Amino acid sequence: MSDTVALKNKEQELKKLHTMRLVRTLLPIVGLIIVFFLFNFLTHGRLLSHLPLAMSQVYVIMIASMGVFFIMTMGGLDFSQGSILGLSAIVVCVLSEYGLTIAIIGGILTGAAIGAINGYFYVRRKIKSFIVTICTMFLFRGLIKYLTTNAPVAGAAELIYMDSTAFKITCTAIVVVIGMFFFSFTKFGTHLKAIGAGEKAAMFSGIRTDRVKFFVYVLSGAITGFAAFISCIKVGSVTSSGGNQLETQILIALVLGGMPISGGAMVRFYNFIVGSLLYVVLSSGLTMIGFSTQLMQLIQGVVFLMFVAIFADRQAIHVIK
């Protein structure tokens, strides 16, 4: 009799788990559709008519969030993305006088170098990722303000000439497709998920965890360095606020996309894509309605907490590295 009851309880738990996983999978996509049509209705169709303008914000966020997506998949965090983007954008603007190719390479290498600093202290010095990246965030934010004290750093005119929707969509699509290929069809994604699910188990299975973690931070920085180029062709210069609040936008976008905070096997590649779109639609819709900045932050904070409550794995949340 007790075995029958235990079996029924186990079946109920499995059904509950299956339902929860289905909700976690569908909620971000359904939420994106609902939010889009809701704000399109509330703005009397203005959101749809101004969609290209609204989407102009998504390219940088989507590209940069892919790097953080890789980091969070293995259970880490990165709060330095805004500073990486700002400093890389300065390098892009300065080097654009010598050619766009050199500027792009310079931006990528700058981002990769900062990512290497994060990776070194995280992997070699065994400092928690959120502590390391908060420190580098303030460090390089100070450097950005120093470099832009007298005036914004302007780029060459060729940067502005590259500003077209087709070009930005093409660049974003190429980056995302390459990332999807390596994450979904190579050992790269499997290793990241394994580390996120349990680093010791991944190590015993033969994965060189330290090497993977260091590489991912370098890769994330390099990706954000390329996002800095996309940012520069939009505005043509960098001010002291360049990249400001990007790390917050990325974190909100990832959570809105259903990204588990602690990473692991439940991560899906579309998390950052759907999340970036949802964040931009939500922000643009609130702006078009006429909400103040303070009220927008309040609403975004409430939505963020709701999604964290749904997607956070309470058994694994303490293992954020």
Disulfide bonds with the S-S distance in Angstrom:
none
